């Protein structure tokens, strides 16, 4: 906790600069940088102290994740671009983009996800199935 607090204080000037120079986009970029830095420092700290996590396994999962979210993000972007000229509004765009992203990511996890990814999706899907079964009962 102390490590994260220290990092948050360290990147605070990045938020100020990003917000002043680039507005909302600068704040978003500062957030991405801060979260990424926090994750890297935390993993480095844990690895230095305990030799965990297994960096090769972490890298493999990261590559799989990137291979899953890249096509999902591109598909969602394409769906949003297709809706750009319509008058459906932001809420419909959110629903469509989110549904496309989720569907493509779900297929990606089923095809190339590792064991923990697939088991997490399986647990979520099982809860949805149980809920649907309960809702059909009279």
GROMACS elastic network, one bead per residue, 0.5 to 0.9 nm:
[ bonds ]
;  ai    aj funct       b0    kb
    1     4     6  0.52058   500
    1     5     6  0.61785   500
    1     6     6  0.85741   500
    2     5     6  0.50473   500
    2     6     6  0.60772   500
    2     7     6  0.85787   500
    3     6     6  0.51655   500
    3     7     6  0.62510   500
    3     8     6  0.86449   500
    3    38     6  0.84265   500
    3    41     6  0.84505   500
    3    42     6  0.77462   500
    4     7     6  0.50697   500
    4     8     6  0.60789   500
    4     9     6  0.86464   500
    4    38     6  0.64418   500
    4    41     6  0.88288   500
    4    42     6  0.79780   500
    5     8     6  0.50408   500
    5     9     6  0.62957   500
    5    10     6  0.85484   500
    6     9     6  0.52099   500
    6    10     6  0.61160   500
    6    11     6  0.88342   500
    7    11     6  0.62509   500
    7    12     6  0.85737   500
    7    34     6  0.77085   500
    7    37     6  0.79849   500
    7    38     6  0.65887   500
    7    41     6  0.88013   500
    8    11     6  0.54372   500
    8    12     6  0.62208   500
    8    34     6  0.71752   500
    8    38     6  0.81422   500
    9    12     6  0.52109   500
    9    13     6  0.81621   500
   10    13     6  0.72295   500
   10    14     6  0.84036   500
   11    14     6  0.51743   500
   11    15     6  0.68470   500
   11    30     6  0.79249   500
   11    33     6  0.84986   500
   11    34     6  0.63414   500
   12    15     6  0.52575   500
   12    16     6  0.65848   500
   12    17     6  0.88310   500
   12    30     6  0.87722   500
   12    34     6  0.88391   500
   13    17     6  0.60637   500
   13    18     6  0.83373   500
   14    17     6  0.51597   500
   14    18     6  0.58119   500
   14    19     6  0.83027   500
   14    26     6  0.87505   500
   14    27     6  0.83292   500
   14    30     6  0.58955   500
   14    31     6  0.88697   500
   14    33     6  0.88022   500
   14    34     6  0.85617   500
   15    18     6  0.50992   500
   15    19     6  0.58746   500
   15    20     6  0.84089   500
   15    26     6  0.73833   500
   15    27     6  0.56533   500
   15    28     6  0.86803   500
   15    29     6  0.85558   500
   15    30     6  0.54094   500
   15    31     6  0.74969   500
   16    19     6  0.53121   500
   16    20     6  0.61372   500
   16    21     6  0.85380   500
   16    26     6  0.88826   500
   16    27     6  0.79991   500
   16    30     6  0.88896   500
   17    20     6  0.52446   500
   17    21     6  0.59611   500
   17    22     6  0.81236   500
   17    26     6  0.77425   500
   17    27     6  0.85349   500
   17    30     6  0.87783   500
   18    21     6  0.53569   500
   18    22     6  0.55302   500
   18    23     6  0.66314   500
   18    24     6  0.81131   500
   18    25     6  0.76836   500
   18    27     6  0.53806   500
   18    28     6  0.83063   500
   18    29     6  0.73969   500
   18    30     6  0.63098   500
   19    22     6  0.55609   500
   19    24     6  0.61784   500
   19    25     6  0.75759   500
   19    26     6  0.50641   500
   19    27     6  0.50711   500
   19    28     6  0.86696   500
   19    30     6  0.84312   500
   20    23     6  0.57482   500
   20    24     6  0.89683   500
   20    26     6  0.77544   500
   20    27     6  0.87865   500
   21    26     6  0.69234   500
   22    25     6  0.57625   500
   22    27     6  0.76174   500
   23    26     6  0.52794   500
   23    27     6  0.65006   500
   23    28     6  0.88448   500
   24    27     6  0.50807   500
   24    28     6  0.62240   500
   24    29     6  0.86356   500
   25    28     6  0.50350   500
   25    29     6  0.61492   500
   25    30     6  0.85374   500
   26    29     6  0.50682   500
   26    30     6  0.60627   500
   26    31     6  0.85404   500
   27    31     6  0.61340   500
   27    32     6  0.86820   500
   28    31     6  0.50437   500
   28    32     6  0.63018   500
   28    33     6  0.86720   500
   29    32     6  0.50850   500
   29    33     6  0.61866   500
   29    34     6  0.85634   500
   30    33     6  0.50672   500
   30    34     6  0.60359   500
   30    35     6  0.85514   500
   31    34     6  0.50711   500
   31    35     6  0.60285   500
   31    36     6  0.83797   500
   32    35     6  0.53032   500
   32    36     6  0.60073   500
   32    37     6  0.84370   500
   33    36     6  0.51967   500
   33    37     6  0.59754   500
   33    38     6  0.84578   500
   34    37     6  0.51336   500
   34    38     6  0.60106   500
   34    39     6  0.85710   500
   35    38     6  0.50686   500
   35    39     6  0.61583   500
   35    40     6  0.86327   500
   36    39     6  0.51425   500
   36    40     6  0.61555   500
   36    41     6  0.85551   500
   37    40     6  0.51537   500
   37    41     6  0.60188   500
   37    42     6  0.83878   500
   38    41     6  0.52791   500
   38    42     6  0.59854   500
   38    43     6  0.85526   500
   39    42     6  0.51546   500
   39    43     6  0.61251   500
   39    44     6  0.84855   500
   40    43     6  0.52268   500
   40    44     6  0.60281   500
   40    45     6  0.84807   500
   41    45     6  0.59432   500
   41    46     6  0.85347   500
   42    45     6  0.50446   500
   42    46     6  0.61466   500
   42    47     6  0.84723   500
   43    46     6  0.51600   500
   43    47     6  0.59796   500
   43    48     6  0.84757   500
   43    52     6  0.81092   500
   43    53     6  0.72862   500
   43    55     6  0.88721   500
   44    47     6  0.50865   500
   44    48     6  0.60161   500
   44    49     6  0.85675   500
   45    48     6  0.51945   500
   45    49     6  0.62341   500
   45    50     6  0.85432   500
   46    49     6  0.51870   500
   46    50     6  0.57994   500
   46    51     6  0.68719   500
   46    52     6  0.60982   500
   46    53     6  0.72461   500
   47    50     6  0.53389   500
   47    53     6  0.60720   500
   47    54     6  0.80431   500
   47    55     6  0.82168   500
   48    51     6  0.58079   500
   48    52     6  0.79626   500
   49    52     6  0.79482   500
   50    53     6  0.80776   500
   51    54     6  0.72130   500
   51    55     6  0.88238   500
   52    55     6  0.75440   500
   53    56     6  0.87035   500
   53    57     6  0.79695   500
   53    58     6  0.71293   500
   54    57     6  0.54291   500
   54    58     6  0.62002   500
   54    59     6  0.86760   500
   55    59     6  0.59943   500
   55    60     6  0.85127   500
   56    59     6  0.50629   500
   56    60     6  0.61620   500
   56    61     6  0.86667   500
   57    60     6  0.50268   500
   57    61     6  0.62154   500
   57    62     6  0.85257   500
   58    61     6  0.51925   500
   58    62     6  0.61037   500
   58    63     6  0.86841   500
   59    63     6  0.61828   500
   59    64     6  0.86108   500
   60    63     6  0.52121   500
   60    64     6  0.62509   500
   60    65     6  0.85804   500
   60   114     6  0.89515   500
   61    64     6  0.50363   500
   61    65     6  0.60069   500
   61    66     6  0.85376   500
   61   113     6  0.80358   500
   61   114     6  0.70710   500
   61   117     6  0.89126   500
   62    65     6  0.50113   500
   62    66     6  0.61225   500
   62    67     6  0.85349   500
   63    66     6  0.50996   500
   63    67     6  0.61145   500
   63    68     6  0.86209   500
   64    67     6  0.50230   500
   64    68     6  0.62373   500
   64    69     6  0.87588   500
   64   109     6  0.85605   500
   64   112     6  0.67581   500
   64   113     6  0.62726   500
   64   114     6  0.76315   500
   65    68     6  0.50605   500
   65    69     6  0.61085   500
   65    70     6  0.84201   500
   65   108     6  0.89002   500
   65   109     6  0.82759   500
   65   112     6  0.89203   500
   65   113     6  0.74418   500
   66    69     6  0.52694   500
   66    70     6  0.58335   500
   66    71     6  0.88314   500
   67    70     6  0.57059   500
   67    71     6  0.71537   500
   67   108     6  0.79760   500
   67   112     6  0.83375   500
   68    71     6  0.62473   500
   68    72     6  0.65594   500
   68    73     6  0.88873   500
   68   104     6  0.79919   500
   68   105     6  0.58132   500
   68   106     6  0.85774   500
   68   107     6  0.85260   500
   68   108     6  0.50866   500
   68   109     6  0.66441   500
   68   112     6  0.76701   500
   68   113     6  0.78319   500
   69    73     6  0.58320   500
   69    74     6  0.84223   500
   69   101     6  0.81503   500
   69   104     6  0.82952   500
   69   105     6  0.61538   500
   69   108     6  0.80197   500
   70    73     6  0.52121   500
   70    74     6  0.61851   500
   70    75     6  0.85784   500
   70   105     6  0.89212   500
   71    75     6  0.59602   500
   71    76     6  0.84721   500
   71   101     6  0.84917   500
   71   104     6  0.72477   500
   71   105     6  0.78899   500
   71   108     6  0.85475   500
   72    75     6  0.51646   500
   72    76     6  0.61707   500
   72    77     6  0.85583   500
   72   100     6  0.72813   500
   72   102     6  0.73120   500
   72   103     6  0.78887   500
   72   104     6  0.50153   500
   72   105     6  0.54039   500
   72   106     6  0.89815   500
   72   108     6  0.81853   500
   73    76     6  0.50879   500
   73    77     6  0.60618   500
   73    78     6  0.85704   500
   73    97     6  0.88392   500
   73   100     6  0.86867   500
   73   101     6  0.60404   500
   73   104     6  0.85986   500
   73   105     6  0.86262   500
   74    78     6  0.61227   500
   74    79     6  0.86194   500
   74   101     6  0.83571   500
   75    78     6  0.50571   500
   75    79     6  0.62410   500
   75    80     6  0.86664   500
   75    97     6  0.82178   500
   75   100     6  0.66419   500
   75   101     6  0.66120   500
   75   104     6  0.75245   500
   76    79     6  0.50845   500
   76    80     6  0.62222   500
   76    81     6  0.86218   500
   76    96     6  0.78281   500
   76    98     6  0.70055   500
   76    99     6  0.81208   500
   76   100     6  0.54208   500
   76   101     6  0.51338   500
   76   102     6  0.88467   500
   76   104     6  0.86934   500
   77    80     6  0.50774   500
   77    81     6  0.61339   500
   77    82     6  0.85870   500
   77    97     6  0.70992   500
   77   101     6  0.87159   500
   78    81     6  0.50572   500
   78    82     6  0.61886   500
   78    83     6  0.87147   500
   78    97     6  0.86428   500
   79    82     6  0.50535   500
   79    83     6  0.64077   500
   79    84     6  0.87484   500
   79    93     6  0.83460   500
   79    96     6  0.71605   500
   79    97     6  0.61752   500
   79   100     6  0.74175   500
   80    83     6  0.50120   500
   80    84     6  0.61069   500
   80    93     6  0.62070   500
   80    94     6  0.84797   500
   80    96     6  0.75471   500
   80    97     6  0.60432   500
   81    85     6  0.79831   500
   82    85     6  0.72022   500
   82    86     6  0.81637   500
   83    86     6  0.52745   500
   83    87     6  0.81413   500
   83    88     6  0.77238   500
   83    89     6  0.89208   500
   83    92     6  0.89331   500
   83    93     6  0.69238   500
   83    96     6  0.89271   500
   84    87     6  0.80917   500
   84    88     6  0.89351   500
   84    93     6  0.85242   500
   85    88     6  0.89012   500
   86    89     6  0.77179   500
   88    91     6  0.77684   500
   88    92     6  0.59021   500
   88    93     6  0.73169   500
   89    92     6  0.57644   500
   89    93     6  0.64331   500
   89    94     6  0.88479   500
   90    94     6  0.60631   500
   90    95     6  0.86288   500
   91    94     6  0.50215   500
   91    95     6  0.62458   500
   91    96     6  0.86435   500
   92    95     6  0.50244   500
   92    96     6  0.60505   500
   92    97     6  0.83448   500
   93    96     6  0.51838   500
   93    97     6  0.57860   500
   93    98     6  0.81600   500
   94    97     6  0.52565   500
   94    98     6  0.57847   500
   94    99     6  0.82794   500
   95    98     6  0.52589   500
   95    99     6  0.59696   500
   95   100     6  0.85437   500
   96    99     6  0.51363   500
   96   100     6  0.60878   500
   96   101     6  0.84730   500
   97   100     6  0.52408   500
   97   101     6  0.60471   500
   97   102     6  0.84874   500
   98   101     6  0.50865   500
   98   102     6  0.59513   500
   98   103     6  0.84791   500
   99   102     6  0.51089   500
   99   103     6  0.60361   500
   99   104     6  0.85655   500
  100   103     6  0.52196   500
  100   104     6  0.61562   500
  100   105     6  0.84237   500
  101   104     6  0.53929   500
  101   105     6  0.59868   500
  101   106     6  0.84534   500
  102   105     6  0.50990   500
  102   106     6  0.59306   500
  102   107     6  0.86100   500
  103   106     6  0.51054   500
  103   107     6  0.63224   500
  103   108     6  0.85903   500
  104   107     6  0.52076   500
  104   108     6  0.61213   500
  104   109     6  0.86903   500
  105   109     6  0.61133   500
  105   110     6  0.85672   500
  106   109     6  0.52019   500
  106   110     6  0.62648   500
  106   111     6  0.86594   500
  106   121     6  0.76740   500
  107   110     6  0.50996   500
  107   111     6  0.61308   500
  107   112     6  0.85902   500
  108   111     6  0.51017   500
  108   112     6  0.58591   500
  108   113     6  0.66990   500
  109   112     6  0.55137   500
  109   114     6  0.75994   500
  109   117     6  0.65219   500
  109   118     6  0.61300   500
  109   121     6  0.78795   500
  110   113     6  0.59190   500
  110   114     6  0.86739   500
  110   117     6  0.84260   500
  110   118     6  0.61570   500
  110   121     6  0.83378   500
  112   118     6  0.89666   500
  113   116     6  0.79749   500
  113   117     6  0.55747   500
  113   118     6  0.59998   500
  114   117     6  0.54116   500
  114   118     6  0.62544   500
  114   119     6  0.86554   500
  115   118     6  0.52445   500
  115   119     6  0.60354   500
  115   120     6  0.85279   500
  116   119     6  0.51166   500
  116   120     6  0.60575   500
  116   121     6  0.86521   500
  117   120     6  0.52578   500
  117   121     6  0.64047   500
  117   122     6  0.86506   500
  118   121     6  0.51515   500
  118   122     6  0.60267   500
  118   123     6  0.86520   500
  119   123     6  0.61639   500
  119   124     6  0.86773   500
  120   123     6  0.52422   500
  120   124     6  0.64340   500
  120   125     6  0.87223   500
  121   124     6  0.51408   500
  121   125     6  0.60931   500
  121   126     6  0.85167   500
  122   125     6  0.51171   500
  122   126     6  0.60496   500
  122   127     6  0.86756   500
  123   126     6  0.51154   500
  123   127     6  0.63379   500
  123   128     6  0.87515   500
  124   127     6  0.52211   500
  124   128     6  0.63579   500
  124   129     6  0.87260   500
  125   128     6  0.50337   500
  125   129     6  0.61411   500
  125   130     6  0.86280   500
  126   129     6  0.50093   500
  126   130     6  0.61634   500
  126   131     6  0.85630   500
  127   130     6  0.51126   500
  127   131     6  0.61537   500
  127   132     6  0.86148   500
  128   131     6  0.50623   500
  128   132     6  0.61491   500
  128   133     6  0.86245   500
  129   132     6  0.50856   500
  129   133     6  0.61655   500
  129   134     6  0.86475   500
  130   133     6  0.51026   500
  130   134     6  0.62212   500
  130   135     6  0.86362   500
  131   134     6  0.51533   500
  131   135     6  0.61774   500
  131   136     6  0.87929   500
  132   135     6  0.51026   500
  132   136     6  0.63913   500
  133   136     6  0.53545   500
  133   137     6  0.67957   500
  134   137     6  0.54820   500
  134   138     6  0.87764   500
  135   138     6  0.79602   500
